[in-house]
Amino acid sequence: MYSKEEKLSLLSEMIQFAKADKKFKEKEYNFILAVASQLQVTKEEVDSLIEEGAEKKNLQPESQRILQFHRLVLLMNVDEEASPSEIHKIKNVGLQMGLRPEAIDMVLKEMHKYPNKVIPPQQLIEIFTQFYN
């Protein structure tokens, strides 16, 4: 499970990603609030992160990094307007997380096959497993 600092770091990363296109949309905010709720982080803490951010924490083990990458893919698609710059940015974030480039590319390709570009968790696991065996 995540420490409080890791939870805040995850949400801060999502906020930064949502703000990258200079338009922090209500759908993105609501999605981040839903993730925060799952992580047992309050709306007030999220609002504070929007203003101040949090120190970046590197996630261990790799399964946590894959899960965070999946959250970012979902966030990117929540407004149904994924731009080429957002796709480039998410690819870079995945690489910075230490994820395999081939797996990242496959996720970004496969997401178009699903309603609302939401890759089911089992399919995501299969993609990453394929490139780690």
Disulfide bonds with the S-S distance in Angstrom:
none
